[in-house]
Amino acid sequence: MDNQIQVEQYKIQKPEEWAGNIGDEEIINRIKDSEFARRQIDEGRDYCYFLDKKYYTSNTENSEYVCMAYTLNEPGNLERASVSDVIVEENEIYQIHRISVLRDGVLIDKIPDTKIKVLDSENQSSGGVLSSNKKINITIKDLRLYDVLILEDSRIKEFTDRDFLRKEFSKYVWVSPDNYWAYGSFKFTFINERDQTIAYKKTFFRDEQGNVLEPEVNHLKKGDRFVIEEQNYINPVDSGREIFPYVDFATESNWKDLSNYVVPIYEEVFNKASLKDFAPNLIEKLDAITDQDEKLRFAIEYVQNHIYYIFNADEMNGHKPQEPSVTYENKQGDCKAKSVLLKVILDYIGVEASVVLVNFNTDYYIKYYLPSLLSFNHVVVKVNYKGQEYFIDATIRDEFGLIENRGFMYFMHYLEVKKDQELQVRKPYKYPYFCIDEKVDFIAQGNTGKLTLSTTYKGNRANAMRRYFKSTNKREIIDSWNSFLFYALNYSGDRNGTDVRNVFKDAAIDVVSDDKRLNEVKVQYSASVENPYFVDPQKNRFLMYFDRNVVKASARDFMHKDLPFWHNFDSEKYEINLHTDHKIDTEEKYTVQESTIANPYFDYKSRKKVNKNGASVYIEYNPLINIEIPQSEFEQFRNDHHIVADSNFGLGIDIIEPGLMNRLKFSFKKKFK
């Protein structure tokens, strides 16, 4: 181990001083069978004899050390251990300290049996994702079932000038381990060697009864350590219904100071050059548009569609954006660059706009995290226009419409790049339009049904439908509609297993109009159906159309102790018309049933019109979205969705069969029902 093999991305060497040094005898002594170990192994659980993890941070580096010993008792685990990949960032070095196995009580060094390859990790570069990350592929020969594998390694990330934010601020989140594993010994240590104080916050830890404890905040001065240590440990978290306990470490600060730190960085590039100086051709096009709504639309779509999105993973580690003149000249940039350019253009046309920092991936947790600029991973533009607040993601392509008709972005927390800002929470939102507005006509005559769906999509739905029709084969689109209708018409109940192409004859679908100003796509589907009625086992016939998309299964099935329900459904409107050349039961309960729901989080209304040969239902669903529903209000919310699911999401009509005996049978059935 004294001989160092140095390659740019990895080294084989002893651990750094801060990580400590563990000898072979100590390793062997720590791999001892116990009653707890035998019980876990007998149950088929993968067992880790010990896991010792350390995270070290200073003003020049962030580093992580791990030493662990675990069983290879399962073939799948053996395969994963034999070939593994480690991704390292720019200027990050992977240090291998030990690869050994304990076999029949003997410790065997496996480094001579290890082959290491360094590969580029640029498999997404054609999509605009640039990264100088490297993939270190590690192959270990002759690992055997029932070996105990010992791995000891570190990742050392030294900061460059580009990592100015990481030099200034620390951010690390320790999450309690996966409850699949059992640990004889588990230890985590956070080491602060920064000049600044680091705060840490313990969140979603529980008492012995499983109740969540109040978050606990403490501080680490330079040289201090935080330690979590457990013996004979299996994480008790109910992973399906509970959030794993975690500890958030961040350089002590507050949102106001952080906003004031980042504002000068952005103001410097805002003030570098005016739009008139570097984009005279763009200004000429903007000035030629007299309608302000259209001018705003042109500005947004220009940056989204004419400036190529480059995600540079290394540069995203900081918050220094590219100058707008460079972005315009090169016609490419990351989210910061595109957002800054869009703001500069909006400033020119007199539309109030600001850059905001967000993190869609961990949005829910930001309210629990300690204040840190490193909690954000994306930049968007906030626009105030005609008294309304909008958020525009400049990196999205193929979005259309005047600003009030554009797609809606779901997230809750953001930090605005302005002086003296606090973390802000977006207001809940109601769509000013129906995302789906659909009319269904199903006319049954004789033994044939004529089915027509006319659907208007707006906002996100319109953008998605354009992409879908552009990228999908027409036959596949028709099959998708057919499959949906097979269930909507309840044919799955009496002809399951039938090829849907044999049920829906002459099926056709087309985009009949696409208004990009209104961001409105209209689609029409038509087909003929032989044997249009659903027939139950008693040979009763029905026409049925129930759109299961209206039933929000995620709301009805939601079960979580810690997470509130995130409400983000689309507004919907349906008109369903069923007509037959037979008489129908005009008093059947579910045929005439209507509903009105006025929940704080959604309004739902279904209204019916019934005549002797058919019926219509008119459904409107208007949700209040981009909001978390408190647990104290969730059960009523769930119950109201159960009401929707109780035959209020479509229409069914019962056929009265012709003939005197059938009418008498029907009358008798109604009387004694």
C-alpha positions as CSV (number, residue, x, y, z in Angstrom):
1,M,0.0,0.0,0.0
2,D,3.0,2.3,0.3
3,N,3.5,2.4,-3.4
4,Q,1.3,5.0,-5.0
5,I,-0.2,4.5,-8.4
6,Q,-1.2,8.0,-9.6
7,V,-3.7,8.6,-12.4
8,E,-5.5,11.9,-13.0
9,Q,-8.9,10.7,-11.7
10,Y,-7.9,8.1,-9.1
11,K,-5.1,7.0,-6.7
12,I,-4.3,4.0,-4.7
13,Q,-3.0,5.2,-1.4
14,K,-3.5,5.5,2.4
15,P,-6.3,7.6,3.7
16,E,-5.9,11.3,4.4
17,E,-5.0,12.2,8.0
18,W,-8.5,13.4,8.8
19,A,-10.0,10.0,7.8
20,G,-7.9,8.0,10.2
21,N,-6.1,4.7,9.6
22,I,-7.5,1.2,10.3
23,G,-5.3,-1.8,10.3
24,D,-5.9,-5.4,9.0
25,E,-6.3,-6.8,12.5
26,E,-8.8,-4.2,13.5
27,I,-10.8,-5.0,10.3
28,I,-10.8,-8.7,11.1
29,N,-11.8,-8.1,14.7
30,R,-14.8,-5.9,13.6
31,I,-16.1,-8.6,11.3
32,K,-17.6,-10.8,14.0
33,D,-20.7,-12.9,13.8
34,S,-23.3,-12.1,16.5
35,E,-26.8,-13.2,17.2
36,F,-28.0,-10.1,15.4
37,A,-25.8,-10.8,12.4
38,R,-26.9,-14.5,12.2
39,R,-30.6,-13.5,12.5
40,Q,-30.3,-11.1,9.6
41,I,-28.3,-13.5,7.4
42,D,-30.8,-16.3,8.1
43,E,-33.6,-14.0,7.0
44,G,-31.8,-13.5,3.7
45,R,-31.1,-9.8,4.4
46,D,-27.8,-8.3,3.1
47,Y,-25.7,-7.6,6.2
48,C,-23.1,-4.8,6.7
49,Y,-20.8,-5.6,9.5
50,F,-19.7,-2.0,9.8
51,L,-20.1,1.2,7.9
52,D,-17.8,4.1,8.8
53,K,-18.5,7.3,6.8
54,K,-16.8,10.7,7.2
55,Y,-17.5,14.0,5.5
56,Y,-14.8,16.6,5.6
57,T,-15.2,20.2,4.5
58,S,-12.7,23.1,4.5
59,N,-12.3,26.3,2.5
60,T,-10.3,24.4,-0.1
61,E,-12.0,21.0,-0.4
62,N,-15.0,18.8,0.2
63,S,-14.1,15.2,0.8
64,E,-15.9,12.0,1.7
65,Y,-14.4,8.8,3.3
66,V,-16.1,5.4,3.5
67,C,-14.9,2.1,5.1
68,M,-17.4,-0.8,5.1
69,A,-17.6,-4.6,5.2
70,Y,-20.6,-6.4,3.9
71,T,-21.8,-9.8,2.9
72,L,-21.9,-11.2,-0.6
73,N,-24.6,-13.8,0.2
74,E,-26.9,-13.0,-2.7
75,P,-26.0,-13.5,-6.4
76,G,-27.3,-10.1,-7.3
77,N,-25.1,-8.4,-4.6
78,L,-22.1,-10.4,-5.8
79,E,-22.7,-9.1,-9.4
80,R,-23.0,-5.5,-8.3
81,A,-19.8,-5.8,-6.2
82,S,-17.8,-7.4,-9.0
83,V,-18.4,-4.5,-11.5
84,S,-19.2,-1.0,-10.3
85,D,-18.9,2.6,-11.5
86,V,-17.9,5.7,-9.6
87,I,-18.6,9.1,-11.1
88,V,-16.1,11.9,-10.3
89,E,-16.5,15.6,-11.0
90,E,-13.9,17.9,-12.4
91,N,-10.9,18.2,-10.0
92,E,-12.3,15.3,-7.9
93,I,-10.0,12.4,-7.2
94,Y,-11.2,9.0,-6.2
95,Q,-8.8,7.4,-3.7
96,I,-8.8,3.7,-3.2
97,H,-7.4,2.7,0.2
98,R,-8.4,-1.0,0.5
99,I,-10.3,-3.6,-1.5
100,S,-10.2,-6.9,0.4
101,V,-12.3,-9.9,1.2
102,L,-12.5,-12.0,4.3
103,R,-12.7,-15.6,3.2
104,D,-12.7,-18.5,5.6
105,G,-11.2,-16.2,8.3
106,V,-8.4,-15.0,6.0
107,L,-8.1,-11.4,4.8
108,I,-7.2,-11.3,1.1
109,D,-6.0,-8.2,-0.7
110,K,-8.0,-7.9,-3.9
111,I,-6.3,-4.8,-5.3
112,P,-4.0,-7.0,-7.5
113,D,-7.3,-8.6,-8.9
114,T,-8.8,-5.2,-9.6
115,K,-9.0,-3.7,-13.1
116,I,-9.7,0.1,-13.2
117,K,-10.8,2.0,-16.4
118,V,-11.4,5.7,-16.6
119,L,-14.1,6.6,-19.1
120,D,-15.7,9.8,-20.2
121,S,-19.2,10.4,-18.7
122,E,-20.6,12.5,-21.6
123,N,-23.3,10.2,-22.9
124,Q,-25.8,13.1,-23.0
125,S,-23.6,15.7,-24.7
126,S,-25.6,15.5,-27.9
127,G,-28.6,16.8,-26.0
128,G,-26.7,19.8,-24.7
129,V,-25.5,18.4,-21.4
130,L,-21.8,19.2,-21.0
131,S,-19.8,17.7,-18.2
132,S,-16.2,16.9,-17.6
133,N,-17.2,14.2,-15.2
134,K,-15.4,10.9,-15.5
135,K,-16.7,7.4,-14.9
136,I,-14.3,5.1,-13.1
137,N,-15.2,1.5,-13.9
138,I,-14.0,-1.0,-11.2
139,T,-13.9,-4.7,-12.0
140,I,-12.9,-7.1,-9.2
141,K,-11.9,-10.7,-10.2
142,D,-12.8,-13.8,-8.2
143,L,-15.3,-12.6,-5.8
144,R,-17.3,-15.5,-4.4
145,L,-20.6,-16.1,-2.7
146,Y,-20.3,-15.8,1.1
147,D,-17.2,-13.6,0.9
148,V,-17.2,-10.5,3.1
149,L,-16.1,-7.6,0.9
150,I,-14.2,-4.7,2.6
151,L,-14.1,-1.4,0.7
152,E,-12.2,1.7,1.9
153,D,-12.1,4.7,-0.3
154,S,-12.4,8.5,-0.4
155,R,-13.5,11.2,-2.8
156,I,-11.4,14.4,-2.6
157,K,-12.9,17.4,-4.3
158,E,-10.5,20.4,-4.4
159,F,-12.0,23.7,-5.3
160,T,-11.0,25.7,-8.4
161,D,-11.8,29.4,-9.0
162,R,-15.0,28.3,-10.7
163,D,-16.1,26.8,-7.4
164,F,-16.2,30.2,-5.7
165,L,-19.6,29.5,-4.2
166,R,-18.4,26.2,-2.7
167,K,-15.4,27.9,-1.3
168,E,-17.6,30.4,0.4
169,F,-20.5,28.1,1.5
170,S,-20.8,24.6,2.6
171,K,-23.9,22.4,2.0
172,Y,-24.3,18.7,2.7
173,V,-27.4,16.6,3.5
174,W,-26.9,13.3,5.4
175,V,-29.8,10.9,4.9
176,S,-30.3,7.9,7.2
177,P,-29.5,4.6,5.4
178,D,-31.7,2.5,3.3
179,N,-33.8,0.2,5.5
180,Y,-33.0,-2.8,3.3
181,W,-29.6,-3.1,5.0
182,A,-28.8,-4.3,8.5
183,Y,-25.7,-2.9,10.2
184,G,-23.7,-4.4,13.0
185,S,-22.1,-0.9,13.4
186,F,-23.1,2.3,11.7
187,K,-21.2,5.6,12.2
188,F,-21.3,8.9,10.4
189,T,-19.0,11.8,11.2
190,F,-19.1,15.4,9.8
191,I,-15.8,17.3,10.2
192,N,-15.8,21.1,9.9
193,E,-12.4,22.6,9.1
194,R,-13.9,25.8,7.6
195,D,-13.2,29.2,9.1
196,Q,-17.0,29.8,9.1
197,T,-19.4,28.2,11.6
198,I,-21.6,25.5,10.1
199,A,-25.1,25.0,11.3
200,Y,-26.8,21.6,11.3
201,K,-30.4,20.8,11.5
202,K,-31.8,17.3,12.4
203,T,-35.2,16.8,10.7
204,F,-37.8,14.0,10.7
205,F,-36.1,12.2,13.5
206,R,-38.6,10.2,15.7
207,D,-39.2,9.3,19.3
208,E,-39.7,5.7,20.4
209,Q,-43.4,5.9,19.5
210,G,-42.6,6.9,15.9
211,N,-43.7,10.5,16.4
212,V,-41.7,13.2,14.5
213,L,-39.6,15.3,16.8
214,E,-39.2,19.0,16.4
215,P,-36.3,19.9,14.2
216,E,-33.1,20.5,16.2
217,V,-30.5,23.1,15.2
218,N,-26.9,23.3,16.5
219,H,-23.6,24.6,15.3
220,L,-20.1,23.4,14.5
221,K,-17.1,25.7,14.9
222,K,-13.9,25.1,13.1
223,G,-12.4,21.7,14.3
224,D,-15.8,20.5,15.6
225,R,-17.3,17.1,14.7
226,F,-20.8,15.8,14.5
227,V,-21.3,12.1,15.1
228,I,-24.2,9.6,14.7
229,E,-23.4,6.1,15.8
230,E,-25.7,3.0,16.0
231,Q,-25.1,-0.6,16.9
232,N,-27.1,-3.6,15.6
233,Y,-29.0,-1.2,13.5
234,I,-31.9,-1.5,11.0
235,N,-33.4,1.8,10.0
236,P,-37.0,1.6,11.4
237,V,-38.5,4.1,8.9
238,D,-41.7,3.0,7.2
239,S,-40.3,4.1,3.8
240,G,-43.7,4.0,2.1
241,R,-45.3,6.5,4.6
242,E,-42.5,8.3,6.3
243,I,-39.6,10.6,5.3
244,F,-36.1,9.3,6.2
245,P,-34.5,11.3,9.0
246,Y,-31.8,13.6,7.7
247,V,-29.3,16.1,8.9
248,D,-28.8,19.3,6.9
249,F,-25.4,21.0,7.2
250,A,-24.9,24.5,5.8
251,T,-22.7,27.5,6.4
252,E,-24.5,29.6,9.0
253,S,-26.4,32.4,7.2
254,N,-29.9,33.8,6.5
255,W,-31.9,34.3,3.3
256,K,-31.5,38.1,3.4
257,D,-27.7,37.9,3.5
258,L,-27.6,35.2,0.8
259,S,-29.8,37.3,-1.5
260,N,-27.5,40.3,-1.0
261,Y,-24.5,38.1,-1.8
262,V,-25.8,36.9,-5.1
263,V,-27.4,40.2,-6.3
264,P,-24.0,41.9,-7.3
265,I,-23.0,38.8,-9.3
266,Y,-26.1,39.2,-11.5
267,E,-26.0,43.0,-11.6
268,E,-22.5,42.9,-12.9
269,V,-23.6,41.0,-16.1
270,F,-26.9,43.0,-16.4
271,N,-24.9,46.2,-16.6
272,K,-22.1,44.9,-19.0
273,A,-23.8,46.1,-22.2
274,S,-27.2,47.2,-23.3
275,L,-29.4,45.3,-25.7
276,K,-29.0,48.1,-28.3
277,D,-25.3,47.5,-28.4
278,F,-25.2,43.8,-29.0
279,A,-28.6,42.9,-30.5
280,P,-29.6,45.6,-33.1
281,N,-31.3,43.0,-35.3
282,L,-33.4,41.7,-32.4
283,I,-34.4,45.2,-31.4
284,E,-35.5,45.9,-35.0
285,K,-37.9,42.9,-34.8
286,L,-39.1,43.9,-31.3
287,D,-39.8,47.5,-32.4
288,A,-41.8,46.3,-35.4
289,I,-44.3,44.5,-33.1
290,T,-46.9,47.1,-31.9
291,D,-49.0,44.8,-29.7
292,Q,-47.4,44.5,-26.2
293,D,-48.9,41.1,-25.7
294,E,-47.3,39.8,-28.9
295,K,-44.0,41.6,-28.1
296,L,-43.8,39.7,-24.8
297,R,-44.7,36.4,-26.5
298,F,-42.0,37.0,-29.2
299,A,-39.4,37.7,-26.5
300,I,-40.1,34.6,-24.5
301,E,-40.2,32.3,-27.5
302,Y,-37.1,33.9,-29.0
303,V,-35.0,32.9,-26.0
304,Q,-36.6,29.5,-25.6
305,N,-36.4,28.5,-29.2
306,H,-33.5,30.4,-30.8
307,I,-30.9,30.2,-28.0
308,Y,-29.7,26.6,-27.6
309,Y,-29.8,25.2,-24.1
310,I,-26.4,24.0,-22.9
311,F,-26.3,22.5,-19.4
312,N,-22.7,22.8,-18.2
313,A,-22.7,20.8,-15.0
314,D,-19.4,22.3,-13.8
315,E,-20.5,25.9,-14.2
316,M,-23.8,25.2,-12.6
317,N,-21.9,24.6,-9.3
318,G,-21.6,28.4,-9.1
319,H,-24.0,31.3,-9.6
320,K,-22.0,33.4,-12.0
321,P,-24.0,33.7,-15.2
322,Q,-22.7,34.3,-18.7
323,E,-23.0,37.8,-20.1
324,P,-26.1,38.3,-22.2
325,S,-24.1,39.6,-25.2
326,V,-22.1,36.3,-25.2
327,T,-25.3,34.3,-25.0
328,Y,-26.9,36.3,-27.9
329,E,-23.8,36.1,-30.0
330,N,-23.2,32.4,-29.5
331,K,-26.9,31.5,-29.5
332,Q,-26.4,29.1,-26.6
333,G,-26.2,29.1,-22.8
334,D,-27.3,27.4,-19.6
335,C,-30.4,28.3,-17.5
336,K,-28.6,31.3,-15.9
337,A,-27.5,32.6,-19.2
338,K,-30.8,32.2,-20.9
339,S,-32.7,33.7,-18.0
340,V,-30.4,36.7,-17.8
341,L,-30.8,37.3,-21.6
342,L,-34.6,37.1,-21.3
343,K,-34.7,39.6,-18.4
344,V,-32.5,42.0,-20.4
345,I,-34.9,41.7,-23.4
346,L,-38.0,42.2,-21.1
347,D,-36.4,45.2,-19.5
348,Y,-36.0,46.7,-23.0
349,I,-39.7,46.2,-23.8
350,G,-40.8,47.6,-20.5
351,V,-42.0,44.3,-18.8
352,E,-41.2,43.9,-15.2
353,A,-39.1,40.8,-14.7
354,S,-36.6,39.3,-12.3
355,V,-34.4,36.2,-12.1
356,V,-35.3,33.6,-9.4
357,L,-33.5,30.6,-8.0
358,V,-35.4,27.3,-7.7
359,N,-34.9,23.6,-7.2
360,F,-37.7,21.5,-8.7
361,N,-36.2,18.2,-7.4
362,T,-36.1,19.1,-3.7
363,D,-38.7,21.9,-3.7
364,Y,-40.7,20.3,-0.8
365,Y,-37.6,20.2,1.5
366,I,-36.4,23.8,1.0
367,K,-38.7,25.0,3.7
368,Y,-37.0,22.6,6.1
369,Y,-33.5,23.2,4.9
370,L,-31.1,25.7,6.4
371,P,-30.7,28.8,4.2
372,S,-28.1,28.1,1.5
373,L,-27.6,29.2,-2.1
374,L,-26.4,25.6,-2.8
375,S,-30.0,24.4,-2.2
376,F,-30.9,25.7,-5.7
377,N,-30.1,24.0,-9.0
378,H,-32.1,25.9,-11.6
379,V,-32.9,29.5,-12.6
380,V,-36.1,30.8,-14.1
381,V,-37.6,34.2,-14.8
382,K,-40.5,35.8,-12.8
383,V,-42.7,38.2,-14.8
384,N,-45.2,40.6,-13.5
385,Y,-47.6,41.6,-16.2
386,K,-51.0,43.2,-16.1
387,G,-51.3,42.5,-12.4
388,Q,-50.5,38.8,-12.7
389,E,-47.4,36.8,-11.7
390,Y,-45.9,34.3,-14.2
391,F,-42.9,32.1,-14.1
392,I,-41.0,31.4,-17.4
393,D,-38.5,28.6,-17.8
394,A,-36.2,29.9,-20.5
395,T,-34.7,26.5,-21.2
396,I,-37.9,24.9,-22.4
397,R,-38.6,24.6,-26.1
398,D,-41.7,24.3,-28.1
399,E,-43.9,26.3,-25.8
400,F,-46.4,28.7,-27.2
401,G,-49.0,31.3,-26.5
402,L,-49.6,34.6,-25.0
403,I,-48.3,34.7,-21.5
404,E,-51.7,33.9,-19.8
405,N,-52.1,30.9,-22.1
406,R,-48.7,29.3,-21.6
407,G,-48.0,26.2,-19.6
408,F,-47.9,26.3,-15.8
409,M,-44.7,25.4,-13.9
410,Y,-45.3,23.5,-10.6
411,F,-43.0,24.5,-7.7
412,M,-43.5,26.3,-4.4
413,H,-40.3,27.9,-3.1
414,Y,-37.9,30.4,-4.7
415,L,-35.4,33.1,-3.9
416,E,-35.6,36.2,-6.0
417,V,-32.4,37.9,-7.1
418,K,-33.1,41.2,-5.5
419,K,-31.7,42.9,-2.4
420,D,-32.9,41.9,1.1
421,Q,-35.0,39.0,-0.1
422,E,-36.4,36.1,2.0
423,L,-37.3,32.7,0.7
424,Q,-40.7,33.1,-1.0
425,V,-43.7,30.8,-1.4
426,R,-45.8,31.0,-4.5
427,K,-49.5,31.7,-4.3
428,P,-51.9,28.8,-5.2
429,Y,-53.2,29.1,-8.7
430,K,-56.5,28.5,-10.6
431,Y,-56.5,28.0,-14.3
432,P,-58.3,30.8,-16.2
433,Y,-59.1,28.2,-18.9
434,F,-59.9,24.5,-19.1
435,C,-56.8,22.4,-19.8
436,I,-59.0,19.8,-21.4
437,D,-62.4,20.6,-22.9
438,E,-63.9,17.5,-24.5
439,K,-67.2,16.6,-26.2
440,V,-68.2,13.0,-26.6
441,D,-71.0,11.9,-29.0
442,F,-71.9,8.2,-29.1
443,I,-75.0,7.4,-31.2
444,A,-76.2,3.8,-31.4
445,Q,-78.5,2.8,-34.2
446,G,-79.4,-0.8,-34.8
447,N,-76.2,-2.8,-34.2
448,T,-73.7,-0.1,-34.9
449,G,-72.5,2.9,-32.9
450,K,-70.9,6.1,-34.2
451,L,-68.4,7.6,-31.8
452,T,-66.8,11.0,-32.1
453,L,-64.6,12.8,-29.6
454,S,-63.8,16.5,-30.1
455,T,-61.1,17.7,-27.6
456,T,-59.5,21.1,-27.1
457,Y,-56.2,21.1,-25.1
458,K,-54.7,24.3,-23.6
459,G,-51.6,25.3,-21.7
460,N,-49.3,22.4,-20.7
461,R,-51.7,19.9,-22.3
462,A,-51.5,21.7,-25.7
463,N,-47.7,21.8,-25.6
464,A,-47.6,18.1,-24.7
465,M,-50.2,17.1,-27.4
466,R,-48.1,18.9,-30.1
467,R,-45.0,17.0,-29.1
468,Y,-47.0,13.7,-28.9
469,F,-48.4,14.1,-32.4
470,K,-45.0,15.2,-33.8
471,S,-43.1,12.3,-32.4
472,T,-45.5,9.4,-32.5
473,N,-46.7,7.2,-35.3
474,K,-50.4,7.8,-36.2
475,R,-51.3,4.2,-35.8
476,E,-49.8,4.2,-32.3
477,I,-51.8,7.3,-31.5
478,I,-55.1,5.7,-32.7
479,D,-54.3,2.5,-30.7
480,S,-53.8,4.7,-27.6
481,W,-57.2,6.3,-28.0
482,N,-58.8,2.9,-28.8
483,S,-57.4,1.4,-25.6
484,F,-58.7,4.3,-23.5
485,L,-62.1,4.0,-25.1
486,F,-62.2,0.3,-24.6
487,Y,-62.3,0.9,-20.9
488,A,-64.4,4.1,-21.0
489,L,-67.2,2.3,-22.8
490,N,-66.8,-0.7,-20.4
491,Y,-66.0,-3.1,-23.1
492,S,-63.3,-4.6,-20.9
493,G,-66.3,-5.9,-18.9
494,D,-67.8,-8.1,-21.6
495,R,-65.2,-8.6,-24.3
496,N,-61.9,-8.4,-22.5
497,G,-59.0,-9.8,-24.6
498,T,-60.5,-8.6,-27.9
499,D,-58.1,-6.7,-30.2
500,V,-59.2,-3.1,-29.9
501,R,-58.7,-2.6,-33.6
502,N,-61.5,-5.1,-34.2
503,V,-63.8,-3.2,-31.8
504,F,-63.2,0.3,-33.2
505,K,-63.6,0.2,-37.0
506,D,-62.3,2.9,-39.3
507,A,-60.8,4.7,-36.4
508,A,-59.2,8.0,-37.4
509,I,-57.7,10.9,-35.5
510,D,-56.4,14.3,-36.6
511,V,-55.3,17.7,-35.3
512,V,-58.1,19.9,-36.7
513,S,-56.6,23.2,-35.5
514,D,-53.6,24.6,-33.7
515,D,-53.8,28.2,-32.5
516,K,-50.3,29.0,-31.1
517,R,-51.4,32.4,-29.9
518,L,-54.1,30.9,-27.7
519,N,-51.9,27.8,-27.2
520,E,-54.9,25.7,-28.1
521,V,-54.8,22.4,-29.9
522,K,-58.0,20.8,-31.2
523,V,-58.1,17.1,-31.9
524,Q,-60.9,15.0,-33.3
525,Y,-61.3,11.2,-33.1
526,S,-64.0,9.1,-34.8
527,A,-64.8,5.4,-35.2
528,S,-67.7,3.0,-35.7
529,V,-68.4,0.3,-33.3
530,E,-70.2,-3.0,-34.0
531,N,-72.2,-4.3,-31.0
532,P,-72.0,-0.9,-29.2
533,Y,-73.8,-2.0,-26.1
534,F,-72.1,-3.4,-23.0
535,V,-74.0,-6.6,-22.0
536,D,-74.0,-7.9,-18.5
537,P,-74.2,-11.6,-17.5
538,Q,-78.0,-11.3,-17.2
539,K,-78.1,-10.1,-20.9
540,N,-79.1,-6.5,-19.9
541,R,-77.7,-3.9,-22.3
542,F,-76.2,-0.5,-21.5
543,L,-74.5,2.4,-23.1
544,M,-71.7,3.6,-20.8
545,Y,-69.0,6.2,-21.0
546,F,-67.0,6.7,-17.8
547,D,-63.7,8.6,-18.2
548,R,-61.4,7.3,-15.5
549,N,-59.0,10.2,-15.9
550,V,-61.5,12.3,-14.1
551,V,-61.1,10.0,-11.0
552,K,-58.0,11.2,-9.3
553,A,-56.7,7.8,-8.0
554,S,-53.6,9.4,-6.5
555,A,-55.8,11.6,-4.2
556,R,-58.0,8.6,-3.2
557,D,-55.1,6.3,-2.5
558,F,-52.6,8.7,-0.9
559,M,-51.3,7.5,2.4
560,H,-48.3,9.3,4.0
561,K,-47.7,10.4,7.6
562,D,-45.2,13.2,6.8
563,L,-45.8,14.5,3.3
564,P,-48.8,16.6,2.6
565,F,-50.6,15.9,-0.6
566,W,-49.3,18.1,-3.4
567,H,-52.3,19.3,-5.5
568,N,-51.4,19.8,-9.1
569,F,-54.3,18.5,-11.3
570,D,-55.5,20.1,-14.5
571,S,-58.9,21.9,-14.9
572,E,-61.2,19.8,-17.0
573,K,-64.6,20.1,-18.8
574,Y,-66.6,17.3,-20.4
575,E,-69.8,16.9,-22.3
576,I,-70.8,13.3,-22.9
577,N,-73.9,12.6,-25.1
578,L,-75.2,9.0,-25.4
579,H,-78.1,8.4,-27.8
580,T,-79.8,5.2,-28.9
581,D,-82.8,4.2,-31.0
582,H,-84.2,2.2,-28.1
583,K,-86.1,3.5,-25.1
584,I,-84.1,3.9,-21.9
585,D,-84.8,3.9,-18.2
586,T,-85.2,7.6,-17.5
587,E,-85.4,7.2,-13.8
588,E,-82.4,4.9,-13.2
589,K,-80.5,6.2,-10.2
590,Y,-77.0,6.5,-11.7
591,T,-78.4,7.9,-15.0
592,V,-80.0,10.8,-13.3
593,Q,-77.6,11.2,-10.5
594,E,-75.9,14.7,-10.3
595,S,-73.2,16.1,-8.0
596,T,-72.0,19.4,-6.7
597,I,-68.8,19.5,-4.6
598,A,-67.4,22.8,-3.2
599,N,-64.2,21.7,-1.6
600,P,-61.6,24.4,-0.6
601,Y,-59.2,22.8,-3.1
602,F,-61.6,22.0,-6.0
603,D,-65.0,22.6,-7.3
604,Y,-66.8,19.8,-9.1
605,K,-70.1,19.8,-10.8
606,S,-72.0,17.3,-12.9
607,R,-75.3,18.0,-14.5
608,K,-77.6,15.7,-16.5
609,K,-80.2,15.9,-19.3
610,V,-82.2,12.8,-19.8
611,N,-84.8,12.0,-22.5
612,K,-86.5,8.8,-23.6
613,N,-83.7,7.8,-26.1
614,G,-80.6,9.1,-24.4
615,A,-78.9,11.3,-21.9
616,S,-76.1,13.9,-21.6
617,V,-73.8,14.8,-18.7
618,Y,-71.9,18.1,-18.3
619,I,-68.9,17.9,-16.0
620,E,-66.7,20.7,-14.8
621,Y,-63.6,20.3,-12.6
622,N,-61.8,23.4,-11.3
623,P,-58.9,22.7,-8.9
624,L,-56.9,25.1,-6.8
625,I,-53.4,24.0,-7.7
626,N,-49.7,24.4,-6.7
627,I,-50.6,24.0,-3.1
628,E,-50.0,21.5,-0.3
629,I,-53.1,20.1,1.4
630,P,-52.7,20.0,5.2
631,Q,-53.3,16.6,6.8
632,S,-56.1,18.1,8.9
633,E,-58.0,18.9,5.7
634,F,-57.0,15.9,3.6
635,E,-59.7,13.4,4.7
636,Q,-62.5,15.6,3.6
637,F,-60.6,16.2,0.3
638,R,-60.2,12.4,-0.1
639,N,-63.9,11.8,0.7
640,D,-65.0,14.4,-1.9
641,H,-62.9,12.5,-4.5
642,H,-64.7,9.3,-3.5
643,I,-67.9,11.1,-4.3
644,V,-66.6,11.8,-7.8
645,A,-65.7,8.2,-8.2
646,D,-69.2,7.1,-7.2
647,S,-70.5,7.1,-10.8
648,N,-70.1,10.9,-11.1
649,F,-67.3,10.7,-13.7
650,G,-69.4,9.8,-16.7
651,L,-72.7,8.5,-17.8
652,G,-74.6,5.2,-18.2
653,I,-78.0,4.5,-19.7
654,D,-80.1,1.3,-19.3
655,I,-81.8,-0.1,-22.4
656,I,-85.5,-1.1,-22.2
657,E,-85.7,-4.0,-24.6
658,P,-88.6,-3.9,-27.2
659,G,-91.6,-6.2,-26.8
660,L,-94.4,-6.5,-24.3
661,M,-92.8,-9.2,-22.1
662,N,-89.6,-7.2,-21.9
663,R,-91.5,-4.1,-20.8
664,L,-93.4,-6.1,-18.2
665,K,-90.2,-7.6,-16.9
666,F,-88.7,-4.1,-16.7
667,S,-91.7,-2.7,-14.9
668,F,-91.6,-5.6,-12.4
669,K,-87.9,-5.2,-11.8
670,K,-88.3,-1.4,-11.1
671,K,-91.2,-2.1,-8.7
672,F,-89.3,-4.5,-6.5
673,K,-85.8,-3.1,-6.9
